[in-house]
């Protein structure tokens, strides 16, 4: 193994027992290459990193670990017309400990590497501040969640790593001149930019505490670093809203002073009067979804500010959809950074989603139109990360184990006559039993997912789709002939059963895993 692979692994270490892979699909959506992401429940090893750098197999790392801590994080920018060199210069100007890499889709990943692990919630908070300052307030933040529900099979979301096929890569780091940086130079740069927990905590973004104190972070950023062309009127309108809330007695004078002090050039006095009249006649609220506020949004911090958005009934930010492919599937989704566990019905039905938020987060989000909800869920499903589960944790696997136990581990019949007593009988390569006896056994072992019809279909599958029942005739202890209908499967040798695939529409009960 090369020393480069070892250094690479040290930088991108995350969740110990799992990593990510992405299968590229045909077609694009919104300019982005479509792909299927899935989790491999194996460690991200030195060998895998070597294969990644050699272009044999691309991998992704899950920043958050089993203890909800991180040693690296990233901002994922899906702007395919991004001026990479310009953003590198802006990062340098703000003195942010970020390394810019071109992403697989042509956008950018801004990576941060830490000297020691820190709680995921702390890293996400700081990265949200960085995103706001850089004008990417709505970008994806890795780690995507503050916690992962490890005991339920959750592992969080992974980010595809740079320098796949490092000698001919399109996922390279970029310098201030827009030139790509070779792997060794990237490793040197990243290791040089390692930052401690304390240094990260003390890092200042340059916004004066006297600017709009306790106001929205976006307005503070825009005031300090300038409003983009075409955004001044909307910015000033929102600044007026801030002053109207914080200083209702003299807000008009403060708005005029703000315009003169911070707008270059200032808006004409006539336009300021128009904005003042607007605010006088109508009750406005911050236009968070409009530019230039949108690009500098930091909603979590804004909610904590006295004159921010507070606990407004805006819909939460959802993302990081992950599905554990159990039977039935279990879903995990990020809700404003918190992790929520859902059934398929709870993900499908908005009212059920609200109920889940109340039960798990003690919050009730606002509703959106049902059509908008369906569209949003559909988009989330397209990029959902899949987590496979061991066979024994599926309904099929559970039935498999119980069939083995029923046929081999309990008291066996010594003659066909004893089938009527509930005992299985094995002869000539087949095991025979009463269906009612099997049902009772499954029920005693808390396996009630399959209906009677589903059980018989499974038994037929075990007989390659053929007949799975027959009638036995025998004399009872009173020397009278009896006819017993029984079911049969090929003789099961312990540990060797293998059931064919078959899909059922199961009941709505959850399968523990």
C-alpha positions in Angstrom: 0.0 0.0 0.0 1.2 3.5 -0.8 1.9 6.1 1.8 -0.6 8.3 -0.1 -3.4 5.9 0.5 -2.6 5.8 4.3 -2.5 9.6 4.5 -5.8 9.8 2.5 -7.5 7.3 4.9 -6.2 9.3 7.9 -7.9 12.4 6.5 -11.2 10.8 5.5 -11.8 8.4 8.4 -15.4 8.2 9.6 -17.9 5.5 10.4 -15.8 2.4 11.3 -18.1 -0.4 10.1 -19.5 1.0 6.9 -18.7 3.0 3.8 -20.5 4.2 0.7 -20.4 3.4 -3.0 -22.2 4.9 -5.9 -23.5 3.3 -9.1 -23.8 5.8 -11.9 -27.0 5.4 -13.9 -28.1 6.6 -17.4 -29.6 10.0 -17.7 -29.4 13.3 -15.8 -31.7 15.3 -13.6 -31.4 19.1 -13.3 -28.0 18.9 -14.9 -26.7 16.3 -12.4 -25.7 12.8 -13.3 -28.2 10.3 -11.9 -26.8 7.6 -9.6 -27.8 5.0 -7.0 -26.1 5.3 -3.6 -25.8 2.4 -1.2 -24.0 1.5 2.0 -21.6 -1.4 2.2 -21.4 -2.7 5.8 -17.7 -3.1 5.7 -14.9 -0.9 7.0 -13.3 1.7 4.8 -9.8 0.0 4.6 -6.4 1.0 3.3 -6.9 -1.5 0.4 -10.1 0.3 -0.6 -8.5 3.7 -0.5 -5.7 2.3 -2.7 -8.3 1.0 -5.2 -10.0 4.4 -5.1 -6.9 6.3 -5.9 -6.0 3.8 -8.7 -9.5 4.2 -10.3 -10.5 0.6 -9.7 -13.4 1.3 -7.3 -14.8 4.6 -6.1 -15.8 4.9 -2.5 -17.3 7.4 -0.1 -16.8 8.1 3.6 -19.4 8.6 6.3 -18.1 11.6 8.3 -20.2 10.9 11.5 -19.0 7.9 13.5 -20.8 5.5 15.9 -20.3 8.1 18.8 -21.7 11.0 16.7 -18.3 12.6 16.3 -16.4 13.7 13.3 -12.8 14.2 12.2 -13.7 15.8 8.9 -16.7 17.5 7.2 -17.7 19.2 4.0 -19.9 21.6 2.2 -21.4 20.1 -1.0 -22.0 22.8 -3.6 -24.2 21.8 -6.6 -23.4 24.9 -8.7 -22.1 23.6 -12.0 -21.1 27.0 -13.2 -19.1 27.8 -10.0 -16.0 29.8 -10.4 -13.7 27.6 -8.4 -10.8 30.0 -8.4 -13.0 32.9 -7.2 -14.3 30.9 -4.3 -10.8 29.7 -3.3 -9.8 33.4 -3.1 -12.9 34.2 -1.0 -12.2 31.4 1.4 -8.6 32.6 1.7 -9.9 36.2 2.4 -12.2 35.0 5.1 -9.4 32.8 6.5 -11.6 29.7 6.6 -9.8 26.3 7.0 -11.4 24.8 3.9 -9.9 23.0 1.0 -11.8 23.2 -2.3 -12.2 20.1 -4.6 -14.1 19.7 -7.8 -16.9 17.2 -7.2 -17.9 14.2 -9.3 -20.8 16.1 -10.8 -18.7 19.3 -11.6 -19.7 21.3 -8.5 -17.4 21.5 -5.5 -16.8 20.0 -2.1 -15.3 22.3 0.6 -13.5 20.1 3.0 -12.5 20.7 6.6 -10.1 18.4 8.5 -9.7 18.3 12.2 -6.8 17.5 14.6 -9.2 15.6 16.9 -12.8 14.4 16.8 -15.6 16.8 17.8 -19.3 16.3 18.2 -21.1 16.3 14.8 -23.6 19.0 16.1 -20.7 21.4 16.7 -19.1 20.8 13.3 -22.5 21.2 11.5 -23.1 24.5 13.3 -19.7 25.9 12.3 -20.0 24.7 8.7 -23.5 26.3 8.5 -21.8 29.6 9.4 -19.1 29.1 6.7 -21.8 28.3 4.1 -23.7 31.5 5.0 -20.6 33.7 4.9 -19.6 32.2 1.5 -23.1 32.7 0.0 -24.1 29.0 -0.1 -26.6 29.0 2.7 -28.7 26.2 1.2 -25.9 23.8 0.3 -25.7 20.3 1.8 -23.6 19.9 4.9 -21.6 16.8 5.8 -22.2 15.3 8.3 -25.8 15.5 7.3 -27.0 14.6 10.7 -26.2 15.4 14.3 -26.8 11.9 15.5 -27.2 8.4 13.9 -29.5 5.8 15.4 -26.9 3.0 15.3 -29.0 0.5 17.3 -31.7 0.6 14.6 -29.3 0.0 11.7 -28.7 3.7 10.8 -25.2 4.7 9.7 -25.7 8.2 8.3 -24.9 9.5 4.8 -21.6 9.3 2.9 -19.8 11.8 0.6 -17.9 10.6 -2.5 -14.2 11.2 -2.0 -11.9 13.2 -4.3 -9.0 11.9 -6.3 -10.7 8.8 -7.8 -8.2 7.6 -10.4 -5.8 10.2 -9.0 -3.5 10.3 -12.0 -6.3 11.2 -14.4 -8.9 12.5 -12.0 -11.6 15.1 -12.5 -12.1 15.3 -8.7 -9.1 17.4 -7.8 -8.3 20.2 -5.4 -8.0 23.7 -6.9 -5.7 26.6 -6.1 -6.4 30.3 -6.3 -5.4 30.4 -9.9 -8.0 27.8 -10.9 -5.3 25.1 -11.5 -5.7 21.5 -10.3 -3.5 20.3 -7.5 -1.9 16.8 -7.7 -2.7 14.3 -5.0 0.6 14.8 -3.0 0.1 18.6 -2.9 -3.5 18.1 -1.8 -2.4 15.9 1.0 0.2 18.4 2.1 -2.3 21.3 2.0 -5.0 19.3 3.9 -2.6 18.3 6.6 -1.3 21.8 6.9 -4.9 23.1 7.3 -5.8 20.7 10.2 -7.6 22.6 12.8 -8.1 21.9 16.5 -11.5 21.9 18.3 -10.5 25.1 20.2 -9.2 26.8 17.1 -12.5 26.1 15.3 -14.5 27.4 18.2 -12.5 30.6 18.4 -12.5 31.3 14.6 -14.1 34.6 13.8 -15.8 35.3 10.4 -15.2 39.0 10.6 -18.8 40.2 11.2 -18.8 43.1 13.7 -21.1 42.5 16.7 -22.4 46.0 16.3 -24.0 45.3 13.0 -27.7 44.5 13.4 -27.2 42.9 16.9 -29.3 39.8 17.5 -30.5 40.1 13.9 -30.6 37.5 11.1 -27.1 36.2 10.2 -27.8 36.7 6.5 -28.4 40.5 6.9 -25.3 40.8 9.0 -23.2 39.0 6.3 -24.7 41.2 3.5 -24.1 44.4 5.5 -20.5 43.5 6.3 -19.4 42.1 2.9 -21.7 43.8 0.5 -25.0 43.1 -1.3 -24.8 41.5 -4.8 -26.0 43.5 -7.8 -29.7 43.7 -8.0 -30.3 42.7 -4.4 -30.1 46.0 -2.6 -33.8 46.8 -2.5 -34.8 43.5 -1.0 -31.9 43.6 1.5 -32.9 47.1 2.7 -36.5 46.0 3.0 -35.4 43.2 5.4 -33.1 45.5 7.3 -36.1 47.8 7.7 -38.0 44.8 9.2 -35.2 44.3 11.7 -35.2 47.9 12.8 -39.0 47.9 13.0 -38.8 45.0 15.5 -35.7 46.0 17.4 -36.3 49.8 17.6 -40.0 50.5 16.8 -39.7 54.2 18.0 -37.0 55.4 15.5 -36.7 52.6 13.0 -37.2 54.9 10.0 -34.2 57.1 11.0 -32.1 54.0 11.7 -32.9 52.6 8.2 -31.9 55.9 6.6 -28.6 55.9 8.5 -28.0 52.2 7.6 -28.5 53.0 3.9 -25.9 55.8 4.1 -23.4 53.9 6.2 -23.4 50.5 4.5 -24.8 50.7 1.0 -22.4 51.6 -1.7 -23.8 53.5 -3.4 -26.7 54.3 -1.2 -30.2 53.8 -2.4 -31.9 57.1 -3.5 -33.9 58.8 -0.7 -37.1 58.3 -2.8 -36.6 54.5 -2.8 -36.0 54.5 1.0 -39.3 56.4 1.5 -41.1 53.9 -0.7 -39.7 51.0 1.4 -40.7 52.8 4.7 -44.2 53.3 3.3 -44.4 49.6 2.4 -43.4 48.6 5.9 -45.9 51.0 7.4 -48.9 49.8 5.4 -48.4 46.1 5.6 -47.0 43.5 8.0 -44.1 41.8 6.4 -41.8 39.0 7.5 -38.3 38.3 6.4 -38.2 37.1 2.8 -35.9 34.2 3.6 -36.6 32.3 0.3 -35.7 35.3 -1.9 -32.2 36.5 -2.9 -29.9 37.8 -1.6 -31.1 36.4 1.8 -31.5 32.9 0.5 -27.8 32.4 -0.3 -26.7 33.6 3.1 -29.3 31.8 5.2 -28.3 30.1 8.4 -31.7 29.2 9.7 -30.6 27.4 12.9 -28.7 30.4 14.1 -31.4 32.8 13.0 -33.9 30.9 15.1 -31.8 31.6 18.2 -31.6 35.3 17.6 -33.9 37.7 19.4 -34.8 39.5 16.1 -34.4 36.4 13.9 -37.1 34.2 12.5 -37.8 32.7 15.9 -40.0 29.6 16.0 -41.9 30.6 12.8 -44.0 27.9 11.2 -41.8 27.5 8.2 -41.4 23.9 7.0 -38.2 22.3 8.2 -35.3 21.4 5.9 -35.4 17.7 5.0 -32.6 15.6 3.6 -30.3 12.6 4.1 -33.0 10.0 3.3 -31.7 6.6 4.1 -33.6 3.3 3.8 -32.7 0.1 5.7 -33.9 -2.6 3.3 -35.6 -4.8 5.9 -39.1 -6.2 5.5 -40.9 -3.8 5.8 -38.3 -1.1 5.1 -37.3 1.4 7.8 -36.5 5.0 6.8 -34.3 7.6 8.4 -34.4 11.3 7.4 -32.8 14.5 8.6 -35.2 17.1 9.9 -33.3 20.4 10.5 -30.2 18.2 11.4 -32.1 15.9 13.8 -32.5 12.3 12.8 -36.1 10.9 12.5 -37.1 7.2 12.1 -40.1 6.5 9.9 -42.1 3.7 8.4 -43.1 3.7 4.8 -46.6 5.0 5.7 -45.1 7.8 7.8 -42.9 8.9 5.0 -45.8 8.7 2.5 -48.5 10.5 4.5 -47.7 14.1 5.6 -50.0 13.8 8.6 -48.2 10.7 9.8 -44.9 12.5 9.3 -46.1 15.3 11.6 -47.2 12.8 14.2 -43.7 11.2 14.1 -42.1 14.6 14.6 -44.3 15.2 17.6 -43.5 11.8 19.1 -39.7 11.8 18.5 -38.8 15.5 18.4 -41.6 17.2 20.3 -42.1 19.5 17.4 -45.0 19.8 14.9 -43.9 21.2 11.6 -46.2 23.2 9.3 -48.0 21.5 6.5 -47.3 22.0 2.8 -49.6 21.3 -0.1 -50.0 17.5 -0.6 -48.8 17.8 -4.2 -45.7 19.6 -3.0 -45.1 16.9 -0.4 -45.3 14.2 -3.0 -42.9 16.0 -5.2 -40.4 16.5 -2.4 -40.6 12.9 -1.2 -40.1 11.7 -4.8 -36.9 13.8 -5.1 -35.7 12.4 -1.8 -36.4 8.9 -2.9 -34.3 9.4 -6.1 -31.2 10.1 -4.1 -31.9 7.9 -1.0 -29.0 5.9 0.4 -29.7 2.2 0.7 -28.5 0.0 3.5 -28.8 -3.7 3.0 -29.4 -6.0 6.0 -28.2 -9.5 6.7 -30.5 -12.2 5.3 -31.5 -13.4 8.8 -33.0 -10.0 9.6 -35.5 -10.1 6.7 -38.9 -11.7 6.9 -37.6 -14.4 4.5 -34.5 -15.0 6.7 -36.6 -15.1 9.9 -39.0 -17.7 8.3 -36.0 -19.6 7.1 -34.5 -19.9 10.6 -37.8 -20.9 12.2 -38.5 -23.5 9.6 -35.0 -25.0 10.3 -35.8 -25.1 14.0 -39.3 -26.5 13.5 -38.0 -29.4 11.3 -34.8 -30.3 13.1 -34.6 -28.9 16.6 -37.9 -30.0 18.2 -39.3 -33.4 19.2 -39.6 -35.5 16.1 -42.3 -38.0 15.2 -41.3 -41.7 15.3 -43.9 -42.7 12.8 -46.3 -41.1 10.3 -49.1 -41.6 12.7 -47.6 -39.0 15.1 -48.0 -36.2 12.5 -51.6 -35.7 13.8 -50.1 -34.8 17.3 -48.2 -31.9 15.8 -44.8 -33.5 15.4 -42.9 -33.3 12.1 -42.0 -36.7 10.4 -39.0 -37.1 8.1 -38.6 -39.9 5.6 -37.1 -40.4 2.1 -35.7 -36.9 1.9 -38.9 -35.0 2.9 -40.3 -33.6 6.2 -44.1 -33.8 6.7 -46.2 -31.8 9.2 -49.6 -30.3 9.9 -49.9 -26.7 8.8 -51.7 -25.9 12.1 -48.6 -27.2 14.0 -46.3 -25.0 12.0 -48.6 -21.9 12.5 -48.6 -22.5 16.3 -44.8 -22.8 16.3 -44.4 -19.6 14.4 -46.9 -17.8 16.7 -45.0 -19.0 19.8 -41.9 -17.5 18.3 -43.6 -14.1 17.7 -43.6 -14.5 13.9 -47.0 -13.4 12.9 -46.1 -11.4 9.7 -47.2 -14.1 7.2 -50.8 -15.0 6.6 -51.8 -18.6 6.2 -51.8 -18.1 2.4 -48.3 -16.6 2.5 -47.0 -19.5 4.5 -48.4 -22.1 2.0 -46.9 -20.1 -0.9 -43.5 -20.1 0.8 -43.8 -23.9 1.3 -44.6 -24.4 -2.4 -41.6 -22.3 -3.3 -39.4 -24.6 -1.2 -40.7 -27.4 -3.4 -39.7 -25.5 -6.6 -43.2 -24.3 -7.1 -44.8 -27.7 -7.1 -47.2 -29.4 -4.8 -46.5 -29.1 -1.1 -49.3 -31.0 0.5 -50.6 -34.6 0.5 -52.8 -36.9 2.5 -51.6 -39.6 4.9 -53.8 -42.6 5.8 -53.1 -44.6 8.9 -54.8 -46.6 11.6 -55.2 -45.0 15.0 -54.8 -46.7 18.4 -58.4 -48.0 18.0 -57.5 -49.6 14.7 -59.6 -47.2 12.7 -58.4 -45.6 9.5 -57.7 -41.9 9.7 -56.9 -39.4 6.9 -54.6 -36.5 7.7 -53.8 -33.7 5.3 -50.2 -32.6 5.8 -47.6 -30.3 4.2 -44.1 -31.1 3.3 -40.7 -29.6 2.4 -37.4 -31.1 1.3 -35.5 -32.5 4.2 -33.7 -29.7 5.9 -30.1 -30.3 7.1 -29.2 -27.8 9.8 -27.5 -24.7 8.5 -28.1 -25.6 4.8 -31.6 -24.3 4.0 -31.8 -21.9 1.1 -35.1 -20.4 0.2 -35.9 -19.0 -3.3 -36.9 -15.4 -3.7 -40.6 -14.6 -3.4 -42.2 -11.2 -2.6 -45.2 -10.8 -0.4 -47.4 -7.9 0.5 -46.8 -8.1 4.2 -48.8 -6.7 7.0 -48.1 -3.3 8.5 -46.1 -4.6 11.5 -42.5 -3.6 11.8 -39.7 -6.1 11.7 -37.2 -5.6 14.5 -33.6 -5.6 13.5 
